[in-house]
Amino acid sequence: MTGFGRGKYENDGREYVVEIKAVNHKYSDISIKMPRQISYLEDKVRKEILKDVFRGKIDVFISMVDYSEKGKAIKINRELAKVYISELRELAQETGISQDINVIDISKFPEVLNITNEDNEEIYWTELTVALKEAIDNFTQMREREGNKISEDLLVRIDRIKEKVSNIITYSAGLVEEYVVKLNARVKELLNTDIIDENRLAQEIVIFSDKSSVQEELTRLDSHILQFVSLIKENSNGAIGKKCDFIIQEMNREVNTIGSKANSLDISKLVIELKTEIEDVREQIQNIE
C-alpha cells in the first residue's frame, strides 16, 4: 500500500522532522536516511516502524537541527594541530614565505576542532520518538483510508466470483443427465438399435460421473471465499495481506482443477472468467498489508 506521513517536534533549540513514504511491495523493505549525528538510533527507528507497518517498500527521511548547548563540548585535537603547524613551518622555510601562523587558521583544518555531543543519546531518542510516532500515525491513517477503498473493491470482485461459482454449480448439476442423453443417442446411432445394455451404460455413467465431478472442488472453493470475506470484514485492523494471498492461491488451484475435470463448454468459459477475476484480486492483494 502507498502512504505518506510526516511528524515534527521542537524542544530547547532542537528540531526533528520525520517523513515516511511507502509504495506497494510484497514484503517489508525499510530504507532509513538520517544525520550521522544520530545514526546510532537507526535500529530503534526501524523497530518502532515495524510495530505498525508490516508490508511495503518504505523510505524514511529524518532531519535534525541542534542549536542547543546542552551536552555539547568543544575538543581540540592538539596532536594533529601540532603536526599541521610543524608541516606549515617547514613549508615556509622551504619556500621562503612568512611563518606567521594564526591559531584560528589552524582550527579550520580538518579534524582539529570538533564539537561533540556528550550524554545526549537518551534526550535525542526521547525527542525523536515524538516526531516519529506522529509520522507513523499520519502514515497509518492514510494507509487505512486506502485500505478501506481496496476492501470495498475486493468485496465487489468476490461477489462476481461467487456468482460465477454459483453458475458452475448449476451447470455441473445437470452434467451427468446431459451425458446420459448424449450417450444413449450415440450408442443407438452406432449400434443402429434401440436395445441397449443397461449395465454397461450404467458403468459408463459412473466412470464419467467420477471423472467429471467437481463437487469437492466447489465445496473447497466456497470455503476459501468465505474465509477471504471474513478476513476482509473482520480483521481490518490487522495485517492480512499474506493470508489473503495464500487463500487466493488456493482458490486458483481449485479453479484449475475444475477446468481440467469439467467436460462442459459452459463450465470452461466460466473457469476462464473466474481465473481472470481471481488474478485481478491477486494483483490487488499485493497492495494491502
Residue pairs with C-beta under 8 A, 6 or more apart in sequence:
1 22
1 24
1 55
1 56
1 143
1 146
1 147
1 150
1 287
1 288
1 289
2 22
2 23
2 24
2 56
2 143
2 146
2 287
3 20
3 21
3 22
3 56
3 139
3 140
3 142
3 143
3 146
4 19
4 20
4 21
4 22
4 138
4 139
4 142
5 19
5 20
5 134
5 135
5 136
5 137
5 138
5 139
5 140
5 141
5 142
6 17
6 18
6 19
6 20
6 134
6 135
6 138
7 16
7 17
7 18
7 130
7 131
7 132
7 133
7 134
7 135
7 136
7 137
7 138
8 15
8 16
8 17
8 18
8 131
8 134
9 15
9 16
9 127
9 128
9 130
9 131
9 134
10 16
11 127
12 68
12 70
13 66
13 67
13 68
13 69
13 70
14 64
14 65
14 66
14 67
14 68
14 123
14 124
14 127
15 64
15 65
16 62
16 63
16 64
16 127
16 128
16 130
16 131
17 62
17 63
17 64
17 131
18 60
18 61
18 62
18 128
18 131
18 132
18 134
18 135
19 60
19 61
19 62
19 135
20 49
20 58
20 59
20 60
20 135
20 136
20 139
21 58
21 59
21 61
22 53
22 56
22 57
22 58
22 59
22 139
22 143
23 56
23 57
24 56
24 57
24 286
24 287
25 55
25 56
25 57
26 55
26 286
27 55
28 50
28 53
28 54
28 55
28 56
28 58
29 56
29 57
29 58
30 46
30 49
30 50
30 53
30 58
30 60
31 57
31 58
31 59
31 60
32 42
32 45
32 46
32 60
32 62
33 59
33 60
33 61
33 62
34 41
34 42
34 45
34 60
34 61
34 62
34 63
34 64
35 62
35 63
35 64
37 64
37 66
37 117
38 62
38 64
38 124
38 128
40 121
41 121
41 124
41 125
41 128
44 125
45 60
45 62
45 128
45 132
48 129
48 132
48 133
48 136
49 58
49 60
49 132
49 136
52 136
52 140
53 136
53 139
53 140
53 289
54 239
54 241
54 289
55 239
55 241
55 242
55 288
55 289
56 289
62 128
62 132
64 124
64 128
66 117
70 120
70 123
71 117
71 118
71 119
71 120
71 123
72 115
72 116
72 117
72 118
73 115
73 116
73 118
74 113
74 114
74 115
74 116
75 113
75 114
75 115
75 116
76 107
76 112
76 113
76 114
77 111
77 112
77 113
77 114
80 109
80 111
80 112
81 106
81 107
81 109
81 112
84 106
84 109
84 112
85 101
85 106
88 99
88 101
89 99
89 101
91 97
92 98
92 99
93 99
106 112
107 113
143 289
146 287
147 236
147 288
147 289
148 236
150 284
150 287
150 288
151 232
151 233
151 236
151 288
153 284
154 232
154 281
154 284
154 285
155 229
155 232
155 233
157 277
157 280
157 281
157 284
158 225
158 228
158 229
158 232
158 281
160 277
161 225
161 251
161 274
161 277
161 278
161 281
162 225
164 270
164 273
164 274
164 277
165 218
165 221
165 222
165 225
165 274
167 270
168 214
168 218
168 258
168 262
168 267
168 270
168 271
168 274
169 218
171 262
171 264
171 266
171 267
171 270
172 212
172 213
172 214
172 215
172 218
172 262
172 264
172 267
175 212
175 262
175 263
175 264
175 267
176 205
176 208
176 209
176 212
179 205
179 208
179 212
179 263
180 201
180 205
183 201
183 204
183 205
183 208
184 196
184 201
187 196
187 201
188 194
188 196
208 263
211 261
211 263
212 261
212 262
212 263
212 264
213 261
214 257
214 258
214 261
214 262
214 267
217 254
217 255
217 257
217 258
217 261
218 254
218 258
220 250
220 254
221 251
221 254
221 255
221 258
224 247
224 250
224 251
224 254
225 251
227 247
228 244
228 247
228 248
228 251
231 240
231 243
231 244
231 247
232 240
232 244
239 289
240 288
240 289
241 285
241 286
241 288
241 289
244 285
244 288
245 282
245 285
245 286
248 278
248 281
248 282
248 285
249 282
251 278
252 275
252 278
252 279
252 282
255 271
255 274
255 275
255 278
256 275
258 267
258 271
259 267
259 268
259 271
259 272
259 275
262 268
262 271
